Amino acid sequence: MKAPISWLREYVEIALHPEELSDKLTMSGTEVSGLEATGGWENIVVGEVVAIAPHPNADRLTLATVDLGGERLTSVCGAPNVDIGQKVPFAHSGAQLIDPESGELVRLKKEKIRGIASAGMICSERELGISDRHEGIMVLPPDAPSGTPLNEYLGDTTLDLYITPNRPDLLSIIGIAREVAALTGKAINIPDTRYAEAGESIGGKASVEIRDPDLCPRYCATLITDAKVGPSPPWLEQRLLACGMRPINNIVDVTNYVMLEHGQPLHAFDFEKISEKRIIVRRARNESIITLDGMVRDLSSDMLVIADGQRPVAIAGVMGGAGSEVTEATTAVLIESANFNPASIRRTSIKFKLGSEASLRFEKGLSAELPLQALRRATQMMAELSGGKIARGIIDVYPGKREVKPISLTTKQVARILGIKIAREKVAKVLGSLGFQCERVSPGELSVAVPYWRTDVRLAEDLVEEIARIIGYDDLPTTLPSGALPRYKPDPMRALIEKVSNILVGCGMQEVITYSLTSLAMLRKVTPQPAALKVANPITTEQECLRTTLRPGLLQTLSANEKHENNSIRLFEVGKVYLPREGDLPEERHMLSGVLCGTRLDQSWHGDSERLDFFDAKGVLETLMERLGVAPRFEPSEDKTFSPGSRATIVVGGESVGTLGELHPRVAERCDISSRPVYLFEIDLERLLPATMAPLKYRPIPKFPITLRDIAVVVNEEIPSKRVQDIIEGSPLVSRVTLFDFYTGKQVPEGKKSLAFRVLYQSPSRTLTDEEVNRAQQEIVSRLSRELGATLRQ
């Protein structure tokens, strides 16, 4: 939001330097992100054109005599709009101006143009850096004093403010002026909106019907006839330009001006183009409309439109239709000022990608009391600038007016929250400066009526926040905590998350944090049947639902890293997922997910590094589980996100806690990932937590030596190696088993594979003899043959 200080001064006295004002606003919670100075002109003054003569040597040039407040100079001018009596910016020799063609700064020099000396130059807005218009000279208001330096007359500072979503009232000059008034102790002056009505009654000329009050709580309209559409006066154009808006004509410019002033969007219709002179606010009927940008927009039934007796004439709160546009031929103008449902406007503007100053304000949630105030102001200004007549009365359809209950506030509440005592009188004064009406209930209690523009204030705590920020957070005295300190309550999940993060970082992985919001399209890419909770009012279609898995964010991060040629990636995230529950809030579960791809080691002079494989990812999880004191098992998985043969279910204590696998090539392609292979794991920390909290059992250091044996068996290809390993580990004398070789090829029959294990035999009570080890080894071979049909590899 841009707010010129000169405009703010029309509503509140400002004696502070712009930097001081900026600091005060920022420290009170209204962040000023920048200051933009307009001006800096030297050797440029206000002048009045007193005479015009044709150039003797050029048909398209004129000689303009300019009065500079006692001194008269002649300028050779090529602008078509120069005229006697105009107040203009006149640049002397030495002034710095912008070259309209190159955009570079140039210094003006005295020179002859077609044989006639030009003592200076009458400037366009483009040459002064005010706007891009340079088809003619800039014309100043008639009351501009001749001889005044232009920097003094037009120079200004514009505040560039960042407005938080909860403060739509600050998307207006008057709203910011209210803040300034409260912070500086000055009075706020709201412009008078009274006007004379000279036409017929509006009730006999037009009608308004709201068919869906939930989407349009209020609709107000006035009518101006005998209007003359033309350019806006310079002062109005300059204000719009300073706020980043392009002037169009006096009718449209007034709607934009009042929107900036009051924060309420308005729209002007050519009344003669409204069929049956009826306005109907309704849902669209799968129809279409040509909007002001010339595009044909197909409308769906979830969109709100402004229609006449035959067709839509505007997309409510987003953009008007070309069929009812105000043009130079317009003489009758119907002015709309309405309140629309924020979620409806956001959905429509996102679908059409038509974000505008109007939709931005509606999306924030405006007060239904605001349209009438803004409409009166717009009607007053439009009639004045167009010379039109205002029809008697105002159409105001307000079917669901709501009464706002006052908030009870006690000085004890203020003291409890802020830690200091503030007198009731001071509380009332501070709140009163912001427009709150305070009524004494008892010596320590106030009944506070919230002004209509403060839609964000609902609780006593909100009022206390207002008191604190206006007094000044820096001015609140420091106080130590009082009362008994609460007992420490351990949080096992928090401790687990911290431990998991530290372990994975130690494994060479990097932690990332991604958005909890994602799109249904992205969820469908990584999960077979996503049942996600949709957001009623999404910011974008990419953030339309709550995630049910951490996979989308991680894979999008991986894809983004690939585009920056960072191809060796080890990322993990710990975060919440949100699982829908019918008739209740979603279930929030803590999850861990990780992704690995690229080479095992960074490139070096030792040679090319091998690419990561399934066992690297599995090794990370085994390290994690070991450090957590958990013994996992990896069992076959049917998760179709992963490639067959390279996927596993992680089981702890007989319960599945997660999955691990190589990302299926089709899934990787859908996620715009070119690296192959990619390994991903996801673990439900809620299920893992109980296993990590089990009491630790002491196991003494072995006193007796180990005996090593290798065993190589041939089994069917579909039998997982884990199943073979479990049988070997089932022997009471086996302390550890490691798979060290895997082979398929000519040396084994078709459909078979060879698995070689290193087996460590050890007894906690004695040294094992070779006979005992051989007997245990033979029992293992017999069991493998009996249960799996395994044979020893020859």
N, C-alpha and C positions, 0 to 999 in steps of 0.2 A: 504494500500500500504506500503510495507516494502522497505526501502532504506538504504543499508549499507553505512556508511560515507566513507569507503575506496573506494567504487565504485563512489560516488559523487566526490571524490577528483580527479578522472581521467578527469573530465570536468571543475572543478572550484577549485580554491585554497581556502581551508578552514583552517583558523587559530583559529577559535572559539572552545571553549570547547563544547562537545555535548549538555550540558544543556543550554548554551547560544544560540547555534544554534536552539535548540528546541524552546526556548522562542521567538526568532526572527521570526521563521516561524509561530508560533501560533499567535503572535500578528499581523501578516500581513494577517491573514485569512486562512492560511494552518495549520490546527490543527495537532499537534503532540500528539497523545494519549498515547505514551509510548516510552521508550528507552530500547532496549534489548542489553545487553553487551554479546559479545561472547568471551570466554576466561576465565580468572581467574585461569589459570593453574599454578601450582607451581611445581618445580623440574621436569619439562618436557622441553626438548630441541630438536632442530633439529639435526639429525644424518644421516650419510651415511653408508649404508651396504657395507662393503669392503670385506667380506669373508663369505662363508657359508660352513658348514660341517654337515654331518649327526650325529644325536645323537647316541652315542654308545649303549644306553639301550632302545631306543624307535624308532620304524619305522616311526612314523608320526611326529616326532619332529626334528627340526634342530637347530644347534648352529650358531647364526648369530653374526659376529663381527661388531660392529658399531663404526665408527669414529665420535667423538663428538667435533671435532675441535682441535685436539692435544691429546686427551685422547681416548683410545680404550677399549671398554668393550664388554663382551660376554653376549648375551641374549639367553635363551632357547625359541624358537619360534615354534608355531604350525600352523601358517598361511600358506596356500598353495601358496600364491602369493609373498612371500618374495624372493628378487633377488638381486644380486650384482649390485651396482651402484645406488640403490634407495635412495632417501632422505625420511626419516621417522621421526615420532615423537617418541622420546625415553624417557620413564619415569624412573627416579631414585627412589630408595627406599625412602619412605615417601610421594610420590605423591598420590593425591586423584584421583581415577578413578571410573567410573560407572560400576558396575557388569552387564554384558549383560543379565544375566538370571533374576536377581531380580530387576534390575533398581536402586539399592541402591548405595550410595557412599561408597567405601572401600579404605583403605590406603594400598599402596603397601609395602610389606616387602621383605627383602632378604630371599631367601629360595633355597633349592636344589630341582630340578625337575628330577626325575629318576636318582639321584646320582650326578648330575652336578649342580654346583652353578650358578644361574642366577643373574647377576649384575643389571638387570633392565628389562624393558618390552617395546617391540615395540607395539604401540597402534593402535587399530581400531577406526573408526569414532564414533562408538557407545560408546566405553570406554571413549572417550573424550567429549561426549555429543554433537557432531556436527550433527550426523544423526543416523538412526537406523541400518545402515549397519555394520555388524561385522563378515561377512564371511571371511574377509581377513584384512590385515593391511592397514592403510591409507598411501598412497603414495603421497608425497609432490612434487611440481614442482622441476625440476633439478637445478634451480638457487637458491633454498633455502640455505642460508648460514649455514654450520654445526656449532654447538655450540651455535646458537642463541636461547634464550628462546622462546618457542613456543608461549607464551603469547604476546611477542613482534612481532613475525612473523605473527601469524594468528589472534591475538586479534583485535576486531573491535566492533563498536557500530552501531546498526541498528535502524533507525528511523521508528516508526510505525505510519503512518499518516492516518488521516481520511480525505478522499477526497470528497468534496461536488459534487453533480451530475452535476453542471454547469462547472466543471473544468476537463474534460477528459484528458487535456494535462498534468495534474499532476499525472496521472496513468503511469508515466514513470520516469526513473532515470534522463534523460536529462531535462524533464520538471521541476523536483524539483531542478536540478542544475541551471536552468535559474532563478528560484526564489531566490536561495541562492546568485547567482551572482549579481542580482539586489539589494538585501538587503545589501550586503557587499561591493558593488562597485567593484567587481572583474570581469575579463573577462571570458566569457564562451568558452570552447573549444569543438567543435563538432567533433566527430571522422571522419577521412577521409574515404570515401567509394569508392575510385577508385580501380579498379582491372583490371587485364589483361584478355582479351578474347582470348581463344586459340582454341575453337571448331568451328563447322560449324555454319551457321546462324540459329537462332532459328525459323525464319520465315518459313524455309523449313522443319522443324521437327514437329512443333506444331501450333495450332491455337486456338483462344479464341473468343467466340461469346456471347454477352449479349443480352438476349431477353426481359428483363424487366428493363430498365435503372432506373426506379423509385425505384426499390428494390436494384439495384446494380449500382451506378453511375460510378464506376471505377473498373477495374480488370487488374492487372499487373502480369507478370510471367517471370521467367528466368529458364534456363535449365542447369544443371550440369551433365556431363557424366564422366564415369570412376571413380566414387566416391567409397570410401571404408568406409563402415559403421562400427563404433566401439565405444568404450567408449570415452567420452569427457575428455579433460585434467583436472587435479584436480582443477585448478583455476576457470574454468567454472562451474564445479560441485559445488564448494563451494559457488559461487555467487548465483546459483539457490537455493541451500539449505538455504542460508541466507534469501532469499525472499520467502521461503515456498514452493518451487517447487521441484519435484522429478526428478533427472537426469535419462535419458533413453538411448540415444545414441547421437553421435556427430551431427547428422542431426536434430533430434527433439529438442535437447538441444539448438541448435543455433536459431531455430524459437522462442523458449521460451525466450532465452536471449535477442534477438532483440525486442521482444514484451515488455519485462520489460524495456529495454533501451530506445526505441523510443515510446512506447505506442501503436504500431500498431500490431495487431495479424497477424500471418502468418500461412501457412500450407504447409507441404511438401508431395507430392505424389510420389509414385514409378511410374516413367514415363512408364516403360514397362507394367504396369498393366492398363494404360489408353487406352481404346479401340478407335481405329481410330485416336489416338493422337490428339483428339479434346477436348476442354473444352467448355461446354455450360452452361451458367448461366441462369437458367429458374425456373419457378414454378414447383412444384411437380405435378405428374399426378396420384394421388391416388395409389402410388406405395410404396415399402418398401425398407429399407436399413439396413444392419447389421453394426452398428457403432463400434468404436474402443473398446468399453466396452463389446462387444459381444452380445449386445441386438438387437433384431429385432424391428425396428421403422417403424410404419405405417405413411406414409406421406400424408398430405392433400394438396389441391390445393392452400391454402393460405401460404404455406411454400416455401422458396427459397432453391434450391439445386444446387450443382455443379455436373454436369453430364458429362460423356464422350459420345461417339457415341452410347452407348447402354443403360446405366443405371446411376442412381445417384452414385457418388463416395464420396460425403460429404454433410452434412447438413450445408448450408452456415452460417459461423460465429458461429456455435455451436459445431459441432463435425465431425471429419472425418469418412470415411467408412473403415471397415476392409479390403475390397477388394482392396484398393489402399494404404495400410499401408506400411511405410518404414520398412524394416527388414534388418537383417545382409546380406541377399543375394542381396539387392538393389545396383545397380550400376549407375542408371540414376535417377536424382531427379528433379521434376518440382516444383518450389517454387511459391506459391500463395501469393500475397499481394493485398487485395481488400478493397473496401469500400462498406458497406451494410447499408440498411435502418434500423435505430434503432428500430422502432416499430415492424418491421417484425422479427428481431432477438429476441426481447423480447417476442413476442407471442410464437415463436417456443420454446425458452428455457424454458418458463413457462409451456407450454403444456407437454414437455418431462421431466420437472424437471431436466434440464441439465445446471445449472448455472456453468460457468467456467470463468477463467481469461479473455479468449477471448471474450465471450459473454458479460461479464461485461463492457468491453471497447466499444464494438460495440453499446451496449444499450445506452451509454452516448452520442453518436453522435460524431464520429471522422471526422476530415477534410479529404476531398477527395484528398488533396495534400500530405497527409502523406504516402500512400502506396509505392510510388516510392522511397522515402528516405529510408524507412525501408527495402525495397527489395534489394537495392544496398548493404546495410550493411550486410544483411543476406547472400547474394550471395558471397560477399567478404569473410566472416568468414567461410562459409560452404566449399568453395573451398579450403581454407587454411587448415582447420581441416580434410577434407576428402581426400585431394590430387586430387580432380577432376578437370575437364576442364570445363570452362564456355563457353557456346555457345554464339556466337556473337549476340549482340542486345538484346532488351527487348520488350516483347509484352506488349503494354500499350493501352488498350481499354478504352477510356474516352469520351463517347458520349455527355455528357451534361456539359461541363466545364463552370463554372460560374465565372463572373468577380466580384470581391469584390470592392465596391466603398469606397473610403477613407471617413473618418469622419472629419467634420469641428469642430474645438475646439478653443474657444476664452478664453483669460485670464479672461474676464468678467464672463463667465460661471463658471470657476473654482472658482472665488471669490464669486459668488452668492451661490454656493452649499456648499463650505467649510467655507465661512465666513472670509477668509483671502486672501490677494493678493499674488500670486506666479508669479515670472517673467517668461516670455515666454521661455527664455533659460533654466531655471530649469525644466519647464514642459517638454520641448523636451528632456532634459537629462534623466529625470526619465523614461519617456515612451521609450526612446531609449534603456535604460538598460534592458527593458523587451522584446525587439525585435520589437517594433513599429517604423516605419519609419516616421519621422516628416519633413514636408516641410513648410517653411515660406510662408504664403500668404500675410500677412500684419503685421504691428508692433504688433498687438494684436491677431493674428489668425494663427493657424496651420492647415495644411491638414495632417491627420494622416492615414497612411496605416496600417491596422491590419494584423499581421503575421498569416499565415495559421493555426497555431496550436491553436489560440485563438478564437474558435468558439463561445465563450460566449460574446464577445465584439461586440456590434452593435450600441450603442448610445454614444453621447458625455458624458452622465452621467456615462456610464461604464468606460470611460477613466478617469474621475475625481476620481472615486473610486480607480482605479489603482494608481493614483498619491498619494492619501491619504494614502493608505495602505503601499506603499513603503517608503514614507517619514516617516510614523509611526503615528498612531492615537494618541499615547502618546505625540508626538512632535508637534502636531498641537496646537497652542495657543488657550486658551479659549476666546471666544468672546460672548458678550451679544447680544440678538436679537435686530435688528434695524428696524425702520419703525413702522407704525401704527399696533397695535395689531388687529387681526380680531375680528369682533363682534361675540358674543356667539350666536349660533343658537341651540335652543332646539331640541332635538331628542326624540319625543314622544315614538317611539318604544323602544329605549334604556331605557328610564325611565320605561316603562311598564315591560320590561324584568327584570330589577333590582328589581322592586316591586314584581313581581310574584315570583322571586327566594327567596326573603326575606320572603314572606308569607308562601311558601311551606316549607322552612327550619323551620319556626316557627311551622308548623304542624307536625314536626318530620320526614320530608323527607330529603334525601341526594341528592345533585346534582351530576350528572356524565356528562362527555363529551365523546362522542364516535365518531368514524370516520365518515366522510361524504360519504366515499366510502363503498360500500357493494357488495354483489354478487346477481345476478339475482335469483339464487336458494334460497337465504335467503329471498328476497323480495316476491317470490312466496309462501313462507310458511306463510306470515302474511298479504298479500293483494291478492285479487282474480285475478286481471289482471294488473300486474305491467308494466307500460310503462316507462322504465327508460332510461336515457341517458347513453350510454356505453362509457367508456374511450378508446381512440384509442390505448393507450400504457400502459395497467395496470401493476402494480407492481406484483400482484398475482391475481389468479382467485377469491379470496375472496374480492378483491377490484376492480371489473371490471366495476362498474357503480355507478352513483350518486344516493343517496337515495331519494326516493319520500315520505318517511315516517320515523319518528324517531323510529318506533317499532323494526326494526331488531337489532339496537345497544343496546337498553334497554333490550330486551329479551335475547340477547347473554350475556350481563352483569349479568342478573339474573341467567342464567344457570351457568356461571362461579362462582358466589357466592355460588350456591348450591353445587358445587363440592368441595368447601372449607367449607362445613357444616355451612354456614351462611344462615339460612332458614327463618329468619324474616326480610323481606326486604321492604323498602319504598324508591324508587328511582325516580328521575325525571330528565329530560333534556330539555333545551331550545336551539334550534338550527335551522339551515336552512335546508329546503328540496328543491329539484331541479326538477321542473316539465317541461318536454320537450315541446317546442313550434316549430312547423314546420317552417323551414326556418329562425329561429331566435335563440338567446341564450336562455337557459332555464330560466323559471320564478323561482326566488328565494323567498321563503316564510318562515317567522319565525313561528315556531311551538313549542308547549309545549306538552310533553308526560310524563306520569308517570306510574309506576307499583308498586303494593302492593301485598304482600302475607305473610303468616305466622300468628303469634299470635298477638292479640291486645296489650298485655302487655308482658314484659319480665318475664321469669320464676322466681317465688319468693316463700317464705314460705306461702304466702296467699293461694296458691293452683294453679291448672292448669288454664292457661289463655285461653279464647275462641279464636277461629280463626277469622281473619278478614273476613268481608262479604261485599256484594255489597254496603251496606249503609255506611260503613267506607270510601270507595272510594268516594262515592257520597258526604259524609260529608266534605271531604277534598276540593272538588270542590265548594261546597256551601260556605265554609269558604273563599276560594279564591275569589269567585265572590262577596261575601258580602264586603270583604275588598277593592275590586276594585270598589265598588259602582254600581254593575251590578246585575240585577234580572234575573237569568236564569230559563228556563223551561226544564224539562226532558221529552222527548217524545219517543214513541216506535221507535226502530231502526231495520233495516234489515241487519246490518253489520254481515256477516257470520264469521268474526274473533271471534265473541263472542257467548256465549251460548244463545239459545232462552230463553226468560223470565228473563234474567239478562243482558240486554243491553239497552242502551238509547242514543238518540240523544240530544245533548246540544243545546238549542235554546236561542238566545239572540236577542231581538228586532225583532222577526219574522224571523231571519236568523239562519241557522244551523252553529254553530261555532266549533263543535267537537263531539266526541263520547266517551262513557263510557260503560264498560261491563266486565263480567267475561270471561276470555280467554277460548275459546272452547278447550276441552280436546285434540282434534285431533291437533289443532294448537300448544298447549303446548308440545305434544309428538314430533311433527316435529321439534320443537325448543330445544329439549333435556331438557325439564323442567319437573321435577317430582313432584314439589310442587303443591298441589291442595287445594283450588282454587287460581287462580291468577287474579287480577283485573287490568285493564289497561285503561288509558284515554289518549286522544289526542285532542288538541285544536289548531285551527288556530288563531294565535295571530293577523294576519293581519285583520281578520274579527272581532275579539274581540275589537281591538284598538278603533274604533269609539265610541263604547258604553262606554268605560272607559273615554272618553274625553267629554262626554255630561255634560252640566253644572249641578252642584249639586243643589237640591231643599231643602230648609229648611223645616223641619217638627218639629213643637214645641212638647215639652214633654207633654204627655197627662195629662189633669187636672182632668179627671173624671174616676171613678173606672171601672174595667173590670168585666164582668160576665162570668163564666165558664159553659159550657155545653158539655156533651159527646154525640156522635151520633155513633151508630154501625149499619152498613147496610150490607145486603147480595146482592152481584152482581155476574154476570157471571165471571168465572175465567179469560177469555181473556181481560176483561176490566182493563186497567191500573189504579192503585190507584191515579195517578196524575190527571186523568180525573175526578174522584170523588172529589178530593181536589179542582180542579179548579171551579167546580160547587158550592161547599161550599163557597169558597173565593169570589164568584160572588155576595154574599149578601152584601149590602152597610154597614151593621152594624158589619160585621165580620172583625176583625183586624189581626187575626192570626189563622192558622190551623196546627195541628200536628198529624200525624199518629202515634198512640201508640200501636196498636195491629193488627195482621194479623193472620187469622186462616182458615185452611181447614181441614176437617175431618168429623167425624160421626155426629157432632152437626149441620152441614149444609148440604143441599142437594148435591148430586153428580154434579160436574160441576160448583159448586158455591164456593165463598170464602167470608169470613167475614172481613170487614175493620172497625176499630174503630178509630174515630178522636176526638181530644180534640179541641173545638172551643172557641175562645176568642171573646166576643162581647164587643164593646166599641164605644161610640160616642164622637167626638171631641167637641160637644157643650152642652151636658147635661148628666145627669145620667140616664141610661136606666132603665125602669121599667120591672118587670118580665113579664108583659103582652106583652111588645114590643119584648122582647127576645123570648118568647114562639111563638109569631106570626112569627118572622124571622126564627126560627127553623122549624116551620111547613112548611113555604114556601120552605125551602131548601129540606125537605123530599119530598114534592110534586114534586119539579123539578127533584130530583134524580129518583123518581119513573117514571115520565113522559119521561125523556130523556134516562135513563139507565135501566129501569125496576127494580130498586133497591127496596128492602123491608127492613123494620126495623128488626133487629135481636131480637128475643124474648128471 
